[in-house]
Amino acid sequence: MNTIDFVRQMFPYFSAKQTDKAATYYIALNTTRLPTASDQAAAIMGESIFTCPTFYLLEAFNDKSWKAEFAVPSGLSRGRPAVLFSLVNSCHYW
């Protein structure tokens, strides 16, 4: 599978123009940092799923965007339901 096909499958709602443009960014790196289609696919997946897209939005909308963090104090899975299903009135917004 080549990079364009991977982008097409990863983002099925992209237009053909968007698919080509996204793939072109990663194909351009094939001689330096991402030499194979597999490397390019891994980078595309990593940047679209694992790297928080919020950072890109913050940059794009300079002073018109906000970032929030949701963190459960205990960090344990069993501690989350109490926080996730608490009353809305007890939530704090900054």
Secondary structure as GFF3:
##gff-version 3
##sequence-region A 1 94
A	DSSP	alpha_helix	3	10	.	.	.	ID=ss1
A	DSSP	alpha_helix	16	27	.	.	.	ID=ss2
A	DSSP	alpha_helix	37	45	.	.	.	ID=ss3
A	DSSP	pi_helix	46	50	.	.	.	ID=ss4
A	DSSP	alpha_helix	53	60	.	.	.	ID=ss5
A	DSSP	three_ten_helix	77	79	.	.	.	ID=ss6
A	DSSP	alpha_helix	80	84	.	.	.	ID=ss7
A	DSSP	three_ten_helix	88	90	.	.	.	ID=ss8
###
